[in-house]
């Protein structure tokens, strides 16, 4: 498992999503736009479209992400740096881990790109915040 997480971190570093200096890594960045419940739409690396839900909760310096896509559940942990949320995720004990990078857009959506360990392509995902019911 540690080997998989290390490999995912290497992918994130190569993509330029993680600062490479220790002081920058130690900083906690307050983020807006990532916490909440989102409607998710995307396409897999093989071109299949999907829809679902993502719930993002701040847990100290990190974020817990839970996706529900159809009957599948995916879980991840992320950090915010440079205005983007970078996360490692898994679909179960036998599925390869993945890495994702998300950025908020001016219109309130969150756009992300992801891949899995050993993957040779990336896929896109869009989050749209679910409306908060009136009190």
C-alpha positions in Angstrom: 0.0 0.0 0.0 2.8 2.4 0.9 4.4 1.7 -2.5 1.1 2.7 -4.2 0.8 5.9 -2.3 4.4 6.8 -3.0 3.8 6.2 -6.7 0.8 8.4 -6.7 2.8 11.2 -5.0 5.5 10.8 -7.7 2.8 11.3 -10.3 1.5 14.4 -8.6 5.0 15.8 -8.3 5.7 15.2 -11.9 2.5 16.9 -12.8 3.7 20.0 -10.9 0.7 19.9 -8.5 2.7 19.7 -5.3 5.2 22.3 -4.2 8.7 20.8 -4.0 10.1 22.8 -1.1 9.5 21.6 2.5 8.3 25.0 3.8 5.6 25.1 1.2 4.5 21.6 2.0 4.3 22.5 5.7 1.9 25.4 5.1 -1.8 24.9 5.6 -3.8 26.7 3.0 -7.4 27.7 3.7 -9.6 26.9 0.8 -13.0 28.0 -0.3 -15.1 26.2 -2.8 -14.0 22.6 -2.1 -16.2 21.7 0.9 -19.7 20.5 0.4 -21.8 18.1 -1.7 -21.5 18.1 -5.5 -23.2 16.6 -8.5 -20.4 14.8 -10.4 -20.2 14.2 -14.2 -17.2 12.9 -16.1 -15.8 10.4 -18.5 -13.5 7.5 -17.9 -10.2 7.0 -19.6 -11.9 4.7 -22.0 -14.6 7.3 -22.9 -17.5 6.1 -20.8 -19.6 8.9 -19.3 -20.7 8.7 -15.7 -22.7 10.7 -13.1 -22.8 10.7 -9.4 -22.1 12.6 -6.2 -19.1 13.7 -4.2 -19.0 14.8 -0.6 -16.0 16.8 0.5 -15.3 17.4 4.3 -12.3 19.3 5.8 -10.6 17.1 8.3 -7.8 19.2 9.8 -5.2 20.0 7.2 -6.7 17.5 4.8 -10.0 16.8 3.1 -11.9 13.6 3.0 -13.7 12.9 -0.3 -16.4 10.3 -0.8 -17.7 9.7 -4.3 -20.8 7.6 -5.2 -20.9 6.8 -8.9 -23.9 4.5 -9.6 -23.4 1.6 -7.2 -19.7 2.2 -6.8 -18.1 4.0 -3.9 -14.7 5.7 -4.0 -12.8 7.3 -1.1 -10.0 9.7 -1.1 -7.8 12.1 0.9 -6.7 15.4 -0.4 -4.7 18.5 0.4 -5.0 22.1 -0.9 -2.1 24.0 -2.3 -1.9 26.8 -4.8 -5.6 27.0 -4.9 -6.1 23.4 -6.1 -7.2 20.2 -4.4 -4.9 17.3 -5.0 -6.1 13.9 -3.9 -5.3 10.2 -3.8 -8.3 7.9 -4.1 -9.2 4.2 -4.1 -12.2 2.1 -5.1 -11.5 -0.9 -2.9 -8.7 -3.1 -1.6 -8.0 -4.7 -5.0 -8.3 -1.6 -7.2 -5.3 0.5 -8.1 -5.2 3.9 -6.4 -5.6 7.0 -8.3 -4.5 10.6 -8.2 -6.7 13.7 -9.0 -6.2 17.4 -9.2 -9.2 19.8 -8.9 -9.5 23.6 -9.5 -12.5 25.8 -8.8 -13.8 27.9 -11.8 -15.2 31.4 -11.7 -18.7 30.1 -12.3 -18.6 28.0 -9.1 -17.9 24.6 -10.7 -14.9 22.5 -9.8 -13.0 20.9 -12.8 -10.6 18.0 -12.3 -8.4 15.6 -14.1 -7.4 12.1 -12.8 -5.6 8.9 -13.5 -4.9 5.6 -11.8 -1.6 4.0 -10.8 0.0 2.6 -14.0 -2.5 4.5 -16.2 -1.5 5.9 -19.6 -4.3 8.4 -20.0 -6.2 10.9 -18.0 -9.9 11.6 -17.6 -11.9 14.7 -16.7 -14.5 15.2 -14.0 -16.7 18.2 -13.2 -18.3 19.0 -9.8 -21.4 21.3 -9.5 -22.4 22.3 -6.0 -25.8 21.0 -4.9 -28.2 23.8 -4.0 -28.5 24.4 -0.2 -32.1 24.2 0.9 -33.6 27.4 2.3 -33.9 27.5 6.1 
